[in-house]
Amino acid sequence: MLPDMSDQEFEYALHRMRVAGTDTQGFEVKTCGKALSRDIGRTISGFANGSGGMILCGLSESDSFKPVAGFDAAAMQDAIANFCNEKMTPPIRPIIQLRLYENAPIVAAYIPELRPKQKPCYVTACGCYGGSFIRVGDGDRRLSGYEIDRLLNEREQPRYDDEIVVEASFEDLDDQLVADLLERERAIHASHFRKLDDETALCKLHVLKQDENGALHPTKAGLVALGSYPQEFFPSLNVTFACYVGNTKGESLPDGQRFVDSFTCVGPIPTMVYDAVAAVRKNMRIGSRIEGAFRHDVPDFPLAAVREAITNALMHRDYSADACGTPVHVDLYADRLEVTNPGGLFGTVTIDTLGGRYTISSRRNQYLANILESTPYERSGFVAENRGSGYQAIVSELAKAQKPEVVPFDSISLFSLTFPLESRGSLELGAAASNAPVAKTRESVEYAIVEIAAARETVSMSELLELTKRSRPTVLKRVRDLVARGVLVPTEARTSPKQRYRYVGSSQGDAGPLAQGRR
């Protein structure tokens, strides 16, 4: 909320609050009839630690935001300035203005966002861990110890990725990954690495470090990038994938099942990236788009963008001890894909500058980023480019595939990218062959499944997914409904991986195979 907003913009902002009956984004109203509100320090801290905001003194929120009778605007202006200077750490320099609203004076104090190296801002009397707040909606929430530690980390370059893992040894690294890394470094940086033995070169790259006794151990960066099984030492430094049945984690099928597929990706980073992308590929929908006289297969999400998002999450996540118990999450819902990692954006990068033309990359894990630049990927190339171009690559891939823009979210403790699912109306949810059924509605999905099953002796779930071109949750739910109504009969035990389904018809005769269950 800018301090130089016009009178018309200011009036409109107050009008919106009056209509909403509460504070709106970037504003906080304080009565301050005879003295500053007791919680004004929380709001100053919350705005300074967040994106800045405007405190309006002299209005009564309980009385439809009407001016407070007898409000001493000049005295309150001085009181706010003194509070920000004397009772906040670091001192805040607000921009304070006297404004007229409904012919009465009020005080508008703009609290600027502090630079990353100045955060957290806190109420001095309460201390850093008791007096630091952040704005959430129209209120102030006390920052957790973890969030405060992350803000303090912003004041210098974190080195969590360079910590020695004393329980691990050189033998816990993957021989092939190490050999490929050294080959790459000796090829592109010959003057530095060609004459060095393997152990010395790995120490230069911060894959290995000596402990106080001179013994060599992998660093955390070396282990997660090149380890044969890093989860032996850090069980939660993995990627969890889940495919949910609906748009939230709480939705479930009639039998109580909340997701239809889940997988934990383990191993070094290149393996986890490959497996996580494969899990998304397995569960996402494939539609088609008609362009001229041609039909083109269109997956829900371009896999190059998905790979980039997962790679960035693993490379830029927080590797501090407090966050090592939190995995990277890849969650596929009916309407979106979310990739979430612990630790928000680092350094100079913000949501506003993310992916911009002149964005300068800020690396929380600088040693890990350098290692991944020369770590081979499963198929071809290397895990990361390490050029600050990852987000731009995601945007480019989505635009090329004519997909909705990715939605970033950043907080102190986490960062996420959301890939919205394309509108169903913009794609034809076609089948693998021109004479196969096209499923668009709930009822037509069921008819498509029955038509496929009736034309074959038996049919598997994978075959139904391929022919209907619908998501796994959608097809699985319809199949279970048809089994419950006796239209389809499973040929194997319920949990068998060889499960197939046979069409047995309906007791309704000429009414049709789905008549008894039509809705």
N, C-alpha and C positions, 0 to 999 in steps of 0.2 A: 504494500500500500504506500504510494508515493506521498511525500510530504508536500509536494507542489501541486496537488490536485486542485482543480478549479472549484469555485463555490458551487457550481452546478453539479459537479461530480460528488462533492462532499454532501450536498443535500440529498442526492440520489442514494448514496451509501447509507445515510441515516434512514431514509425512507424504506430501503430494503430491510433494515434491521427491525423497523417498526412493523412492517408487514410480516416478517418471519417470527417476530416475538422474541428474538434472541440475537446475540452477537453473530456477525458474519465473518467469513474468513478474512484475517488480517486486521480485525478490529476487536477491541475489548472496551466495554463501557464500565466506568467506575463512578459511583455517586459522588464521593468525596465532598460531602456537604460542608463539614467544618474541618476535616482533616483528611489526610491521605488514607485510602482504604488499607486495612491491615495486610491484605494479600497482594498489594501492588508490586512488591518485590518479586513475587512468583511470576507475575505477568511480564515484568521487565526482563527477568531471566529467560522466560520462555520465548519471547520474541527475539532476544539477542542470540540465543542458541539455535533458533530456527531460521526463518526467512525474513525476520523483521516484522513490524506491525505498528498499528496506531492505537494508543490508549486515549480514550475520550473521557474527560472528567467534567462533571457538572450535569450529567444526565441520569435519570432514574429508570433503570431497566424494569423495575417492578411497576412503574407507572407509565408504560408504553413509551419509554425513552423521551419523556418530557423533561425540559430544563428544570434543575433543582432550584427552588426558591431560595434567595439569599446567598447564592453561590459567589464566593470571592475568587474570581478568576485570576487576578494578579497575584494574590497570595499563593494560590495553588500552583501557578506557573513556577514560582520560586521554590516551592516545596518539592516539586517533582525534580527540578534541576539539582537541588541539593541532595535528594535521595539517590539519584543516579550517580552522582559524583562521590558521595561519602559512604554510602551503605551497600554499594555493589562492587564486586571484584570480577574482572577489572572494571574501573570506572566507565560508565556509559555516557556518551555525549549525545543526548536526544535533541531532536529538532522540535522546538515547542512553539506553537502558534496559538493566538487567541482568535476564536471564530465566533460568529453570531449564528445562532440557530433559533428560529422563532422569536427573533428580537431579544434573545438572552445570550450572554457571553458563556462560552464553554472553552475548555483547554484541550487542544489536540497535541499530544506528544508522540512524535514518531520515534520508535526505538529501532535503530539500524541493526542488521545482522552483523555479528562480529566476524572477523576473519578467522579461518580455521585455527590458526596458531594462538588465537586469543581465547578460544573456548576451552572449558565451559565458563559461562558467566554465572555467578551465584550470589545469593544474599550473604554478605560477609559474616554476619552474626551467626548464621546457620552452618557455615563451613561448606567446603566444596561438595562433599558427599551427602549433605543434608539440605543444601540450599540451591541446588541446580535443577532447573525445570526446562520443559519443552512444551510448546503449544500442541494440543491435540484437540481438533475441532474448535469449540469455543471455550475450552478450559486449559488448565495448566497441569501437567503431570510431572511428578518428580522423576528425574533421571535415575536409572539403575546404576549400580556400581560398574557393571560391564560397559554401559554407555558412556559413563564418565571416563573410564579407562581408555575407551576408543578415542574420545575427544582429546585426551592428554597425549595419546600416541601421535595425533596430527602435528604436534609441536616439533617432532623430529622424525627421521626416517625409521620405521619399524624394522626390526631385524629378527622377527620370529622365524622367518624361513631359513635363517642362517644358524639357528640353534643346533647344537650337536645332539644327536640321538644316541646317548651313551650305551643303550641296550643293544643297538644294532652294530653290525660290522660290515666290512667291505663285501663279505660273502652274501649279504642280504640284498645286494643290488643285482639287477638282471644283467647277465654278461653281454647279451646281444645289444640291449639298449645302451649300455656303457660304451661298447665298441663302436656303435653307430654314432654316438655323440662325439667321441674322440676323433673319429674319421672326419666328421663334418667340421669340427673346430680346426683340425690340422689342415684341412683343405682351404677354409676361408680365412684363417688367421695363422698362416704358415710361419710367419716370422716370430710368433709368440709360442706356438705349441709344437712345432715339428720336432724340435730337439729335446723336448721334455719327455720323461718316462710317464707311464700312465698315472701313477699315484700323484706325482707332482702336478700334472696337468689337471687332474680332478680336484686337487686342492686349490689350484688357481681359479677353477670354475665354481668353487664353493659347493661341490658335490661331496667332498670329504673335508674334515677338519681334524686337527690334533687335539686331544684332550690334554689336561695338565700333566699327564705322564708321558705324552708323546705318542700315544696310541691313536690310530686313525679310526674315525667313525663317520658314518654318513650324516650330513646335515638334514634338517627336516625337508628342505627343498630337494636335495638329492634323493632322499628316500621316496617322497611322494611322486617324483617325476620318473625315477629310474628303478625303484625298488621292485623286487619280484613279488612281494606281498606286503605293502606298507601297513595294511590293517592289522598285522600281527602286533604292531607297536601303537597304532592309533586306530582302533576299531571303527570310529565314526568318521574318519576322513575318507568318506566314500560318496557315492551318488545314489540316492534312493529314487526310484521311479514308481509312480502309482497312476493307474488309469481308473478314474472314478466314474460312477454310473450317471452322475448328474452334474449340476453346476456348482455344487458345494461338497465338502467332505462329509457332511452329515446325511446326505441322501443315500438311500439304500434300495435294493431290490426287495421283492416280497419276502424272500427268505432271510433278509437281514444283511445280505452281503453288500458292503459299501463300495468295493471296487472289484473290477473283473480281471485286473492284471496288476502285478507288482513285482518289482525286481530290485535287488541291491547290487549295484555295480562296484566291484572291488578291483584291486590291482593297482598298477601305476596309472598316472593320469591319462596317457594315450589309450590304454585299455578301457578305462572308465568312460572316456568320451565316446569311443567306438560303441561300447555296449549300451550306453544311454541313448545314443542316436538310433541304434537298432531297435530299442524298446519303443521309441516314439514311432519309428517307421512301421513296426508291427501293429500298432494299435490305432494309428490315425486313419482317417477316411480318405479314399481316393475318389474324386469326382471327375467331371469332364466339363470342358468349356468349348462351345462351338465358335470357331473363328472362320468366317467364310464358308467354304465347303468342307472344312476339316474339323474333326473332333480331337481334342487334346486331353490327355490325362492330366489332372490337376490335383496333387496331394494337398491336404489341409495346410501343411507347412513346408516351405522349401527346406530340405534337410541341411543344406549348406548354412542357412541362417540358424537352424537349431544347433548344429555342431558349434558354430561360433559362440552362441550364447552359453552353452555348457562349458566350452573351453575357457571363456572369460570368467565364468563363475568359479571354476577351479583355480585359475591363475590369480585372480584378484581377491579371493575370499580371505577372511581373517584366519590366520594360523596361530593366533595367540593361544595360550593354555586354556583360557576361558572359553574359546570357541571350538576347540578340538573335539568336543563332544557333539558338535552339530554338523550334520552332513549337508551337502548341496542337495536341494530337492528339485526334481523334475516331475511336475504334476500335470496330468492330462485330464481336463474336464470336458464335459459335453460341448462347452462353448468357447474353450480357450486352452492354451498351454502356458504354464508358468514355470520359470526357472529362477530359483531363489538361492542366494548364498548368504552366509553370515558375514557381517561387515559391510557398511555402506560405501559410497564412493569416497575415494581417497584424494587428498591433496587439492589441487586446483580444479579438478573436474567436478562439475555440478550437473544437475538435471538440465539446466538451461544451456550449458555449453556442450553437453554430451553429443558427440557425433557432428559437432559444428565444423565448419571448414578449417578454422584455426585452432581447434582443440589441441592442447598439449597434453600428452599422456602423463599420468602420475601413477607410478607403480608402488603399491603397498609392498609387494613381494619382489624386490628387484632381482635377487639372485635366482629365484624360481623362474621369473620371466625370461631371464637370459638363458637358463638351461632349456626351457621349453622351446626356445627359438631354434635349437639344434637337436631337439629330441624327435625322432621320426614318428610319424603317425602310422596307424595300422595299414592304410591303403597306399598313400603316397604323400610326399611332402613332409612338413614338420608340424608339430602340434600348434604352435602359435607364431604369428608374424612379429609380435613384440614391437609394433609400430604405432600403437594407439589407433589402429584402423578397424578394430573388431566391431564396434557399434555401427560404424559406417558401412561395413560389409553386410551386416544384418539388414540395415535399412535398404541397401541396394538390392539384396536378394529378394526381399519382400516386394519392392517396387517392380522388379523384373517379373515376378510371378503374379503381379496384380493382386497382392494380398493386403489386408488392412495393416496399418502402421503398428509397430510394436509399441507397447506402453511401458515406460520405465517407472519404477518406484524406488525412492531412496530414503532411508532413515539412518540414524546413527548406527543401529545394530544390524541392519540387513539391506540388501539390494535385490530387486527382482525385475525380470522382464516378462511381460505378458504378451503372448501372441493371440490376439482375438481370432476366433474362427470366422471364416468368410460367411457372409449371409447365404443361407440356403437357397434363396431365390436367384442368386447370381451364378449358381452352378447347376448343371444337370447331374443328378446322382445316378449315373448310368451304370450299365452292367458290362461284363467283360466281352460279351458278344451282342451283335445287333438284335438277335432274336431272344435275348434273355430279358427277364422282367426288369422294369425300372421302378425302384421303390422311392416314393416321395412322402407318403403319409403313413401314419401308424397302421391303418388298415391295409394299404398297399404293400407295406413291408411284410405283413403276415401273408398276404396272398402271394407275394414274390417267393417267400420261403416255402410255402406249400407247393407252388408250381414247380419249383426246383426239386423238392423232395419227391413229388408225384412222378416226375419224369425219370427218376433214378431208383435203383433198388434201395440204396441208402445214401446219405449225404453227411459230410463232416462239417464242423463249425468253420474251419478254414475255407472250405468250398463255398459255404454260404456267405462268408465275408467277401470273398473274391467276386461272387456273382451279384450280390445285392449292392456292393459298394457302400455299405453303411458301416458305422462305427461298431466296434466289438460290443460295447454296452447295449446299444440298440438291438443288435441281432440276438445277443444272448438273452435279453429280457423277452423278446418275442418268442424265441424258441422255448423258453421255460413256460411261457403262457400256453403255448400250443401243446407242450407235453402235459401240463396240468389239465388241459381240456380233452386230452386223449386223441388229439389230431396227429401228433408225432409220438413215436415210441423210441426211447434210447435203446441201442443194441448192446451196450456195455454197462458196467457198474458206473455209478454217478461220477466218481472221481477218476475214471480211467482216461489216460491220455489218448487212447484209441477210440474214444467215443464217437459214434455215428448215430444218425436218426433215420427212422423209417416212417414213411407216410402210411397211415392205416385208414384214412377216410373219416367220415362222420356218421353218427347214427341218425342224422337228420335227412338222409336220402337225397332227394332232388333239391333240397334247400341249399346244398353247396357245402364244401368242406369246412368253411369257417362260419357257417350260419349260427351255430350254437354259441359262438364266442364273439360275434360281430357287435361292435359298439357304436 
